[in-house]
């Protein structure tokens, strides 16, 4: 076993230990050791901070408040391996579902001009035959509630909405300009994640077809390149960070490709090479920026949780390291000896 994997398994944070066991070492989630670590996540300091803004009834004001609202809390809990099926989270789930499935928000309207400003009228404008929707929102909610074992009959409606709003090229976009013809990477990745989970857990053929089309949209661009000249679409795609929230980069893209069963596609190779090349001498990876600021009280763009060091120096971030090791293992780029907990 490498020293970095050993260090992750010895971490004070049970979220790190659990993910190291399951995502990096490949230990079954239902094994005694994994179950013990996963149960410890429930009462961890990190989870306490994630849930601290919530009131006695289990809800929180500002469902989508970045990044302390119910929407983000559920996504964070899902990503760190919080135990599934916790009925204490049902008020949060209901709050999120009521918000994204509100008929006012899902009402579609065909418009023949560049819609209107974003906040002028709620709903989903259909412009030039394409639904203009920030589908990362429904995608994240779909992923989180499925991963946390909180699905109900409304979960299928979230999935159905996403497949109905999918663009011909396989992705999604909220751009209301009539000139917008290509899907957005930011708005496409999380719908892919949610629909991949939905297809896997429900067997939905519609979700499976949507996943196939979406994967092809990303893979034909090798996850970060323009098709016509092979140039990098945006420099931010190459910066490794955690949490990702709604932002796209190659690390979360590879993680979702692994969840969708596509990480073995040869078109993931260049992104994998880039991640592999960022490994530090101690075996870890650093966070190359962050999308949040640490706050003591809910505030726009703030997180009640510190997700580890961000530094230009060679300082490992445990969550970026977990994701990097996970995708490399899923792609067959780590040997068994490197992740064998018995070594």
GUPAMAR-756472 format. One record per residue (C-alpha): residue in one letter; x, y, z. Coordinates in steps of 0.2 Angstrom, whole numbers, always signed. Each point is the difference from the previous one (the first is absolute). Example, Ala and Ser with C-alpha at 12.3 -4.5 7.8 and 13.67 -1.06 7.14 Angstrom:
% GUPAMAR-756472
<site><res>A</res><x>+62</x><y>-22</y><z>+39</z></site>
<site><res>S</res><x>+6</x><y>+17</y><z>-3</z></site>
% end
This chain:
% GUPAMAR-756472
<site><res>X</res><x>+0</x><y>+0</y><z>+0</z></site>
<site><res>X</res><x>+6</x><y>+17</y><z>-4</z></site>
<site><res>X</res><x>+4</x><y>+12</y><z>+14</z></site>
<site><res>X</res><x>-14</x><y>+13</y><z>-6</z></site>
<site><res>X</res><x>-13</x><y>-14</y><z>+1</z></site>
<site><res>X</res><x>+6</x><y>-5</y><z>+17</z></site>
<site><res>X</res><x>-2</x><y>+18</y><z>+6</z></site>
<site><res>X</res><x>-17</x><y>+2</y><z>-7</z></site>
<site><res>X</res><x>-5</x><y>-16</y><z>+9</z></site>
<site><res>X</res><x>+7</x><y>+7</y><z>+17</z></site>
<site><res>X</res><x>-9</x><y>+17</y><z>-2</z></site>
<site><res>X</res><x>-9</x><y>+8</y><z>+14</z></site>
<site><res>X</res><x>-15</x><y>+3</y><z>-11</z></site>
<site><res>X</res><x>-11</x><y>-16</y><z>-3</z></site>
<site><res>X</res><x>-6</x><y>+7</y><z>-17</z></site>
<site><res>X</res><x>+18</x><y>-1</y><z>-6</z></site>
<site><res>X</res><x>+2</x><y>-17</y><z>+8</z></site>
<site><res>X</res><x>-16</x><y>-7</y><z>-8</z></site>
<site><res>X</res><x>+4</x><y>+6</y><z>-17</z></site>
<site><res>X</res><x>+17</x><y>-6</y><z>+1</z></site>
<site><res>X</res><x>-6</x><y>-17</y><z>+4</z></site>
<site><res>X</res><x>-14</x><y>-1</y><z>-13</z></site>
<site><res>X</res><x>+5</x><y>+12</y><z>-14</z></site>
<site><res>X</res><x>+19</x><y>-3</y><z>+0</z></site>
<site><res>X</res><x>+3</x><y>-18</y><z>+8</z></site>
<site><res>X</res><x>-16</x><y>-8</y><z>-7</z></site>
<site><res>X</res><x>-6</x><y>-6</y><z>+16</z></site>
<site><res>X</res><x>-19</x><y>-5</y><z>-1</z></site>
<site><res>X</res><x>-11</x><y>+14</y><z>+7</z></site>
<site><res>X</res><x>-9</x><y>-14</y><z>+10</z></site>
<site><res>X</res><x>+15</x><y>-7</y><z>+8</z></site>
<site><res>X</res><x>+2</x><y>+2</y><z>+19</z></site>
<site><res>X</res><x>+14</x><y>+12</y><z>-1</z></site>
<site><res>X</res><x>-8</x><y>+11</y><z>-13</z></site>
<site><res>X</res><x>-17</x><y>+0</y><z>+9</z></site>
<site><res>X</res><x>+9</x><y>+5</y><z>+16</z></site>
<site><res>X</res><x>+8</x><y>+15</y><z>-8</z></site>
<site><res>X</res><x>-15</x><y>+5</y><z>-9</z></site>
<site><res>X</res><x>-11</x><y>+0</y><z>+15</z></site>
<site><res>X</res><x>+13</x><y>+11</y><z>+8</z></site>
<site><res>X</res><x>-3</x><y>+13</y><z>-13</z></site>
<site><res>X</res><x>-17</x><y>+3</y><z>+6</z></site>
<site><res>X</res><x>+6</x><y>+8</y><z>+17</z></site>
<site><res>X</res><x>+16</x><y>+8</y><z>-8</z></site>
<site><res>X</res><x>+5</x><y>+18</y><z>+3</z></site>
<site><res>X</res><x>-1</x><y>+2</y><z>-19</z></site>
<site><res>X</res><x>-18</x><y>-6</y><z>-1</z></site>
<site><res>X</res><x>-5</x><y>+11</y><z>+15</z></site>
<site><res>X</res><x>+6</x><y>+15</y><z>-9</z></site>
<site><res>X</res><x>-9</x><y>-4</y><z>-16</z></site>
<site><res>X</res><x>-16</x><y>-2</y><z>+9</z></site>
<site><res>X</res><x>+2</x><y>+14</y><z>+13</z></site>
<site><res>X</res><x>-10</x><y>+13</y><z>-10</z></site>
<site><res>X</res><x>-16</x><y>-11</y><z>+0</z></site>
<site><res>X</res><x>-14</x><y>+4</y><z>+12</z></site>
<site><res>X</res><x>-9</x><y>-12</y><z>+12</z></site>
<site><res>X</res><x>-12</x><y>-6</y><z>-13</z></site>
<site><res>X</res><x>+15</x><y>-6</y><z>-11</z></site>
<site><res>X</res><x>-2</x><y>+14</y><z>-13</z></site>
<site><res>X</res><x>+10</x><y>+15</y><z>-4</z></site>
<site><res>X</res><x>-4</x><y>+17</y><z>-8</z></site>
<site><res>X</res><x>+7</x><y>+2</y><z>-17</z></site>
<site><res>X</res><x>+0</x><y>-17</y><z>-8</z></site>
<site><res>X</res><x>+13</x><y>+5</y><z>-13</z></site>
<site><res>X</res><x>+10</x><y>+12</y><z>+10</z></site>
<site><res>X</res><x>+18</x><y>-2</y><z>-4</z></site>
<site><res>X</res><x>+7</x><y>-10</y><z>+8</z></site>
<site><res>X</res><x>-10</x><y>-3</y><z>+16</z></site>
<site><res>X</res><x>-18</x><y>-4</y><z>-7</z></site>
<site><res>X</res><x>-8</x><y>-17</y><z>+1</z></site>
<site><res>X</res><x>+4</x><y>-3</y><z>-19</z></site>
<site><res>X</res><x>+19</x><y>+1</y><z>+4</z></site>
<site><res>X</res><x>-1</x><y>-9</y><z>+17</z></site>
<site><res>X</res><x>-8</x><y>-15</y><z>-8</z></site>
<site><res>X</res><x>+13</x><y>+0</y><z>-14</z></site>
<site><res>X</res><x>+15</x><y>+2</y><z>+12</z></site>
<site><res>X</res><x>-7</x><y>-14</y><z>+11</z></site>
<site><res>X</res><x>-2</x><y>-12</y><z>-15</z></site>
<site><res>X</res><x>+18</x><y>+4</y><z>-6</z></site>
<site><res>X</res><x>+8</x><y>-4</y><z>+17</z></site>
<site><res>X</res><x>-9</x><y>-17</y><z>+2</z></site>
<site><res>X</res><x>-13</x><y>+5</y><z>+13</z></site>
<site><res>X</res><x>-10</x><y>-16</y><z>+5</z></site>
<site><res>X</res><x>-15</x><y>-2</y><z>-12</z></site>
<site><res>X</res><x>-18</x><y>-1</y><z>+6</z></site>
<site><res>X</res><x>+1</x><y>+12</y><z>+14</z></site>
<site><res>X</res><x>-18</x><y>+6</y><z>+3</z></site>
<site><res>X</res><x>+6</x><y>+16</y><z>+9</z></site>
<site><res>X</res><x>+5</x><y>+6</y><z>-17</z></site>
<site><res>X</res><x>-18</x><y>-2</y><z>-7</z></site>
<site><res>X</res><x>-5</x><y>+19</y><z>+4</z></site>
<site><res>X</res><x>+15</x><y>+5</y><z>-11</z></site>
<site><res>X</res><x>-4</x><y>-11</y><z>-14</z></site>
<site><res>X</res><x>-18</x><y>+6</y><z>+0</z></site>
<site><res>X</res><x>+6</x><y>+18</y><z>+0</z></site>
<site><res>X</res><x>+11</x><y>-3</y><z>-15</z></site>
<site><res>X</res><x>-13</x><y>-10</y><z>-10</z></site>
<site><res>X</res><x>-13</x><y>+13</y><z>+4</z></site>
<site><res>X</res><x>+11</x><y>+13</y><z>-7</z></site>
<site><res>X</res><x>+6</x><y>-8</y><z>-16</z></site>
<site><res>X</res><x>-17</x><y>-8</y><z>-4</z></site>
<site><res>X</res><x>-10</x><y>+16</y><z>+3</z></site>
<site><res>X</res><x>-12</x><y>+1</y><z>-15</z></site>
<site><res>X</res><x>+5</x><y>+19</y><z>-1</z></site>
<site><res>X</res><x>+18</x><y>-5</y><z>-3</z></site>
<site><res>X</res><x>-3</x><y>-15</y><z>-11</z></site>
<site><res>X</res><x>-13</x><y>+8</y><z>-11</z></site>
<site><res>X</res><x>+6</x><y>+1</y><z>-18</z></site>
<site><res>X</res><x>-3</x><y>+14</y><z>-12</z></site>
<site><res>X</res><x>+5</x><y>+2</y><z>-18</z></site>
<site><res>X</res><x>+7</x><y>+17</y><z>-4</z></site>
<site><res>X</res><x>+5</x><y>+7</y><z>-17</z></site>
<site><res>X</res><x>+13</x><y>+12</y><z>+6</z></site>
<site><res>X</res><x>+15</x><y>+0</y><z>+12</z></site>
<site><res>X</res><x>-10</x><y>-2</y><z>+15</z></site>
<site><res>X</res><x>-1</x><y>+11</y><z>+10</z></site>
<site><res>X</res><x>+11</x><y>+3</y><z>+15</z></site>
<site><res>X</res><x>+3</x><y>-15</y><z>+12</z></site>
<site><res>X</res><x>-11</x><y>+7</y><z>+14</z></site>
<site><res>X</res><x>-13</x><y>+8</y><z>-10</z></site>
<site><res>X</res><x>-11</x><y>-15</y><z>+0</z></site>
<site><res>X</res><x>+2</x><y>-17</y><z>+8</z></site>
<site><res>X</res><x>-1</x><y>-16</y><z>-9</z></site>
<site><res>X</res><x>+10</x><y>-8</y><z>-15</z></site>
<site><res>X</res><x>+0</x><y>+10</y><z>-16</z></site>
<site><res>X</res><x>+1</x><y>-10</y><z>-16</z></site>
<site><res>X</res><x>+10</x><y>+10</y><z>-12</z></site>
<site><res>X</res><x>+3</x><y>-7</y><z>-18</z></site>
<site><res>X</res><x>-5</x><y>-17</y><z>+6</z></site>
<site><res>X</res><x>+12</x><y>-1</y><z>+15</z></site>
<site><res>X</res><x>-5</x><y>+1</y><z>+18</z></site>
<site><res>X</res><x>+11</x><y>+13</y><z>+9</z></site>
<site><res>X</res><x>+2</x><y>-7</y><z>+17</z></site>
<site><res>X</res><x>+14</x><y>-1</y><z>+14</z></site>
<site><res>X</res><x>-2</x><y>-18</y><z>+0</z></site>
<site><res>X</res><x>+15</x><y>-2</y><z>+12</z></site>
<site><res>X</res><x>-13</x><y>+4</y><z>+14</z></site>
<site><res>X</res><x>-12</x><y>-15</y><z>-4</z></site>
<site><res>X</res><x>+15</x><y>-11</y><z>-4</z></site>
<site><res>X</res><x>+8</x><y>+3</y><z>+17</z></site>
<site><res>X</res><x>-16</x><y>-2</y><z>+9</z></site>
<site><res>X</res><x>-3</x><y>-17</y><z>-9</z></site>
<site><res>X</res><x>+17</x><y>-6</y><z>+4</z></site>
<site><res>X</res><x>+0</x><y>+5</y><z>+18</z></site>
<site><res>X</res><x>-17</x><y>-8</y><z>+4</z></site>
<site><res>X</res><x>+4</x><y>-16</y><z>-9</z></site>
<site><res>X</res><x>+17</x><y>-2</y><z>+8</z></site>
<site><res>X</res><x>-7</x><y>+4</y><z>+18</z></site>
<site><res>X</res><x>-14</x><y>-13</y><z>-2</z></site>
<site><res>X</res><x>-14</x><y>+14</y><z>+0</z></site>
<site><res>X</res><x>-8</x><y>-3</y><z>-16</z></site>
<site><res>X</res><x>-19</x><y>+0</y><z>-2</z></site>
<site><res>X</res><x>-13</x><y>+1</y><z>-14</z></site>
<site><res>X</res><x>+6</x><y>+18</y><z>-3</z></site>
<site><res>X</res><x>+17</x><y>-6</y><z>-4</z></site>
<site><res>X</res><x>-6</x><y>-7</y><z>-17</z></site>
<site><res>X</res><x>-8</x><y>+17</y><z>-4</z></site>
<site><res>X</res><x>+17</x><y>+9</y><z>+2</z></site>
<site><res>X</res><x>+8</x><y>-13</y><z>-12</z></site>
<site><res>X</res><x>-14</x><y>+2</y><z>-12</z></site>
<site><res>X</res><x>+2</x><y>+19</y><z>+0</z></site>
<site><res>X</res><x>+18</x><y>-2</y><z>-4</z></site>
<site><res>X</res><x>-2</x><y>-12</y><z>-14</z></site>
<site><res>X</res><x>-14</x><y>+11</y><z>-8</z></site>
<site><res>X</res><x>+12</x><y>+16</y><z>+1</z></site>
<site><res>X</res><x>+15</x><y>-9</y><z>-7</z></site>
<site><res>X</res><x>+7</x><y>+9</y><z>-16</z></site>
<site><res>X</res><x>+3</x><y>-9</y><z>-16</z></site>
<site><res>X</res><x>+19</x><y>-1</y><z>+3</z></site>
<site><res>X</res><x>-3</x><y>-10</y><z>+16</z></site>
<site><res>X</res><x>+3</x><y>+14</y><z>+13</z></site>
<site><res>X</res><x>-10</x><y>+15</y><z>+8</z></site>
<site><res>X</res><x>+2</x><y>+18</y><z>+0</z></site>
<site><res>X</res><x>-8</x><y>+15</y><z>+8</z></site>
<site><res>X</res><x>+6</x><y>+13</y><z>-12</z></site>
<site><res>X</res><x>-14</x><y>+10</y><z>-7</z></site>
<site><res>X</res><x>+8</x><y>+7</y><z>-15</z></site>
<site><res>X</res><x>-7</x><y>-7</y><z>-16</z></site>
<site><res>X</res><x>+18</x><y>-2</y><z>-7</z></site>
<site><res>X</res><x>+3</x><y>-13</y><z>+14</z></site>
<site><res>X</res><x>+2</x><y>-17</y><z>-9</z></site>
<site><res>X</res><x>+11</x><y>-10</y><z>+11</z></site>
<site><res>X</res><x>-3</x><y>-7</y><z>+17</z></site>
<site><res>X</res><x>+9</x><y>+7</y><z>+15</z></site>
<site><res>X</res><x>+13</x><y>-11</y><z>+9</z></site>
<site><res>X</res><x>-5</x><y>+8</y><z>+17</z></site>
<site><res>X</res><x>-19</x><y>-4</y><z>-3</z></site>
<site><res>X</res><x>+3</x><y>-17</y><z>-7</z></site>
<site><res>X</res><x>+11</x><y>-10</y><z>+12</z></site>
<site><res>X</res><x>-12</x><y>+0</y><z>+15</z></site>
<site><res>X</res><x>-15</x><y>-6</y><z>-10</z></site>
<site><res>X</res><x>+11</x><y>-14</y><z>-7</z></site>
<site><res>X</res><x>+5</x><y>-5</y><z>+18</z></site>
<site><res>X</res><x>-18</x><y>+0</y><z>+6</z></site>
<site><res>X</res><x>-7</x><y>-9</y><z>-15</z></site>
<site><res>X</res><x>+14</x><y>-13</y><z>+1</z></site>
<site><res>X</res><x>-5</x><y>-4</y><z>+18</z></site>
<site><res>X</res><x>-18</x><y>+0</y><z>-5</z></site>
<site><res>X</res><x>+3</x><y>-12</y><z>-15</z></site>
<site><res>X</res><x>+10</x><y>-11</y><z>+11</z></site>
<site><res>X</res><x>-12</x><y>-1</y><z>+15</z></site>
<site><res>X</res><x>-16</x><y>+0</y><z>-9</z></site>
<site><res>X</res><x>+4</x><y>-8</y><z>-17</z></site>
<site><res>X</res><x>-8</x><y>+15</y><z>-9</z></site>
<site><res>X</res><x>+3</x><y>-2</y><z>-19</z></site>
<site><res>X</res><x>-3</x><y>+18</y><z>-3</z></site>
<site><res>X</res><x>+13</x><y>+5</y><z>+13</z></site>
<site><res>X</res><x>+12</x><y>-12</y><z>-7</z></site>
<site><res>X</res><x>-2</x><y>+7</y><z>-18</z></site>
<site><res>X</res><x>+2</x><y>+18</y><z>+7</z></site>
<site><res>X</res><x>+16</x><y>-6</y><z>+9</z></site>
<site><res>X</res><x>+7</x><y>-8</y><z>-17</z></site>
<site><res>X</res><x>-3</x><y>+17</y><z>-9</z></site>
<site><res>X</res><x>+7</x><y>+10</y><z>+14</z></site>
<site><res>X</res><x>+16</x><y>-10</y><z>+1</z></site>
<site><res>X</res><x>+3</x><y>+1</y><z>-18</z></site>
<site><res>X</res><x>-2</x><y>+19</y><z>+0</z></site>
<site><res>X</res><x>+14</x><y>+1</y><z>+13</z></site>
<site><res>X</res><x>+11</x><y>-14</y><z>-6</z></site>
<site><res>X</res><x>+1</x><y>+6</y><z>-18</z></site>
<site><res>X</res><x>+8</x><y>+15</y><z>+8</z></site>
<site><res>X</res><x>+12</x><y>-10</y><z>+10</z></site>
<site><res>X</res><x>-9</x><y>+8</y><z>+16</z></site>
<site><res>X</res><x>+9</x><y>+17</y><z>-3</z></site>
<site><res>X</res><x>+4</x><y>+3</y><z>-18</z></site>
<site><res>X</res><x>-8</x><y>+9</y><z>-15</z></site>
<site><res>X</res><x>-5</x><y>-12</y><z>-14</z></site>
<site><res>X</res><x>+6</x><y>+11</y><z>-14</z></site>
<site><res>X</res><x>+18</x><y>+4</y><z>+5</z></site>
<site><res>X</res><x>+3</x><y>-10</y><z>+16</z></site>
<site><res>X</res><x>+3</x><y>+15</y><z>+11</z></site>
<site><res>X</res><x>-4</x><y>+1</y><z>+18</z></site>
<site><res>X</res><x>-18</x><y>+6</y><z>+2</z></site>
<site><res>X</res><x>+4</x><y>+10</y><z>+16</z></site>
<site><res>X</res><x>+15</x><y>+0</y><z>+11</z></site>
<site><res>X</res><x>-11</x><y>-2</y><z>+16</z></site>
<site><res>X</res><x>-4</x><y>-18</y><z>-7</z></site>
<site><res>X</res><x>+18</x><y>-5</y><z>+4</z></site>
<site><res>X</res><x>+0</x><y>+7</y><z>+18</z></site>
<site><res>X</res><x>-4</x><y>-14</y><z>+14</z></site>
<site><res>X</res><x>-11</x><y>+6</y><z>+14</z></site>
<site><res>X</res><x>-12</x><y>-7</y><z>+13</z></site>
<site><res>X</res><x>-15</x><y>+2</y><z>+2</z></site>
<site><res>X</res><x>-5</x><y>+3</y><z>-18</z></site>
<site><res>X</res><x>-17</x><y>+6</y><z>+4</z></site>
<site><res>X</res><x>-7</x><y>+4</y><z>-18</z></site>
<site><res>X</res><x>+17</x><y>+3</y><z>-8</z></site>
<site><res>X</res><x>+8</x><y>-11</y><z>-13</z></site>
<site><res>X</res><x>+18</x><y>-6</y><z>+0</z></site>
<site><res>X</res><x>+9</x><y>-16</y><z>-6</z></site>
<site><res>X</res><x>+0</x><y>-8</y><z>+17</z></site>
<site><res>X</res><x>-18</x><y>+0</y><z>+4</z></site>
<site><res>X</res><x>-3</x><y>-4</y><z>-19</z></site>
<site><res>X</res><x>+10</x><y>-16</y><z>+2</z></site>
<site><res>X</res><x>-8</x><y>-4</y><z>+17</z></site>
<site><res>X</res><x>-17</x><y>+1</y><z>-9</z></site>
<site><res>X</res><x>+6</x><y>-10</y><z>-15</z></site>
<site><res>X</res><x>+5</x><y>-14</y><z>+13</z></site>
<site><res>X</res><x>-17</x><y>+0</y><z>+7</z></site>
<site><res>X</res><x>-8</x><y>-1</y><z>-17</z></site>
<site><res>X</res><x>+12</x><y>-15</y><z>-5</z></site>
<site><res>X</res><x>+9</x><y>+10</y><z>-13</z></site>
<site><res>X</res><x>+17</x><y>+3</y><z>+8</z></site>
<site><res>X</res><x>+7</x><y>-14</y><z>-11</z></site>
<site><res>X</res><x>-3</x><y>+10</y><z>-16</z></site>
<site><res>X</res><x>+16</x><y>+4</y><z>-8</z></site>
<site><res>X</res><x>-6</x><y>+18</y><z>-2</z></site>
<site><res>X</res><x>+2</x><y>+2</y><z>+19</z></site>
<site><res>X</res><x>+19</x><y>-3</y><z>-2</z></site>
<site><res>X</res><x>+6</x><y>+18</y><z>-2</z></site>
<site><res>X</res><x>-10</x><y>+6</y><z>+15</z></site>
<site><res>X</res><x>+7</x><y>-14</y><z>+10</z></site>
<site><res>X</res><x>+17</x><y>+4</y><z>-5</z></site>
<site><res>X</res><x>-2</x><y>+18</y><z>+6</z></site>
<site><res>X</res><x>-6</x><y>-6</y><z>+17</z></site>
<site><res>X</res><x>+14</x><y>-12</y><z>+2</z></site>
<site><res>X</res><x>+13</x><y>+13</y><z>-5</z></site>
<site><res>X</res><x>-6</x><y>+11</y><z>+15</z></site>
<site><res>X</res><x>+5</x><y>-13</y><z>+13</z></site>
<site><res>X</res><x>+11</x><y>+7</y><z>+14</z></site>
<site><res>X</res><x>+16</x><y>-8</y><z>+5</z></site>
<site><res>X</res><x>-9</x><y>-6</y><z>+16</z></site>
<site><res>X</res><x>-13</x><y>-9</y><z>-11</z></site>
<site><res>X</res><x>-14</x><y>+12</y><z>+3</z></site>
<site><res>X</res><x>-8</x><y>+14</y><z>-10</z></site>
<site><res>X</res><x>-3</x><y>+18</y><z>+4</z></site>
<site><res>X</res><x>-15</x><y>+11</y><z>-2</z></site>
<site><res>X</res><x>+4</x><y>+13</y><z>-13</z></site>
<site><res>X</res><x>-14</x><y>+12</y><z>+6</z></site>
<site><res>X</res><x>-17</x><y>-1</y><z>+8</z></site>
<site><res>X</res><x>-18</x><y>+6</y><z>-4</z></site>
<site><res>X</res><x>-4</x><y>+5</y><z>+17</z></site>
<site><res>X</res><x>+5</x><y>+10</y><z>+16</z></site>
<site><res>X</res><x>-1</x><y>-6</y><z>+17</z></site>
<site><res>X</res><x>-13</x><y>+9</y><z>+11</z></site>
<site><res>X</res><x>-8</x><y>-2</y><z>+17</z></site>
<site><res>X</res><x>-17</x><y>+5</y><z>-5</z></site>
<site><res>X</res><x>-9</x><y>-4</y><z>-17</z></site>
<site><res>X</res><x>+6</x><y>+13</y><z>-13</z></site>
<site><res>X</res><x>-1</x><y>+0</y><z>-19</z></site>
<site><res>X</res><x>+15</x><y>-10</y><z>-7</z></site>
<site><res>X</res><x>+4</x><y>-6</y><z>+18</z></site>
<site><res>X</res><x>+3</x><y>-17</y><z>+7</z></site>
<site><res>X</res><x>-2</x><y>-5</y><z>+19</z></site>
<site><res>X</res><x>+13</x><y>-13</y><z>-4</z></site>
<site><res>X</res><x>+18</x><y>+1</y><z>-4</z></site>
<site><res>X</res><x>+4</x><y>-12</y><z>-14</z></site>
<site><res>X</res><x>+19</x><y>-1</y><z>+3</z></site>
<site><res>X</res><x>+15</x><y>+10</y><z>-5</z></site>
<site><res>X</res><x>+2</x><y>+10</y><z>-16</z></site>
<site><res>X</res><x>+18</x><y>+5</y><z>-4</z></site>
<site><res>X</res><x>+12</x><y>+3</y><z>-14</z></site>
<site><res>X</res><x>+12</x><y>-9</y><z>+11</z></site>
<site><res>X</res><x>+1</x><y>-19</y><z>-1</z></site>
<site><res>X</res><x>-13</x><y>-3</y><z>+14</z></site>
<site><res>X</res><x>-12</x><y>-14</y><z>-2</z></site>
<site><res>X</res><x>-19</x><y>+2</y><z>+0</z></site>
<site><res>X</res><x>-8</x><y>-16</y><z>+6</z></site>
<site><res>X</res><x>-16</x><y>+2</y><z>-10</z></site>
<site><res>X</res><x>+9</x><y>+4</y><z>-16</z></site>
<site><res>X</res><x>+11</x><y>-15</y><z>+3</z></site>
<site><res>X</res><x>-14</x><y>-12</y><z>+4</z></site>
<site><res>X</res><x>-8</x><y>+5</y><z>-17</z></site>
<site><res>X</res><x>+16</x><y>-1</y><z>-10</z></site>
<site><res>X</res><x>+4</x><y>-17</y><z>+8</z></site>
<site><res>X</res><x>-17</x><y>-6</y><z>-3</z></site>
<site><res>X</res><x>-1</x><y>+4</y><z>-19</z></site>
<site><res>X</res><x>+18</x><y>-7</y><z>-2</z></site>
<site><res>X</res><x>-5</x><y>-16</y><z>+8</z></site>
<site><res>X</res><x>-17</x><y>-1</y><z>-10</z></site>
<site><res>X</res><x>+11</x><y>+2</y><z>-16</z></site>
<site><res>X</res><x>+12</x><y>-14</y><z>+5</z></site>
<site><res>X</res><x>+14</x><y>+12</y><z>+3</z></site>
<site><res>X</res><x>+4</x><y>-6</y><z>+18</z></site>
<site><res>X</res><x>+7</x><y>-17</y><z>+4</z></site>
<site><res>X</res><x>-8</x><y>-11</y><z>+13</z></site>
<site><res>X</res><x>+15</x><y>+2</y><z>+11</z></site>
<site><res>X</res><x>-2</x><y>+19</y><z>+1</z></site>
<site><res>X</res><x>-17</x><y>-1</y><z>+7</z></site>
<site><res>X</res><x>+0</x><y>-17</y><z>+10</z></site>
<site><res>X</res><x>-6</x><y>+3</y><z>+18</z></site>
<site><res>X</res><x>+9</x><y>-16</y><z>+5</z></site>
<site><res>X</res><x>+17</x><y>+7</y><z>-5</z></site>
% end
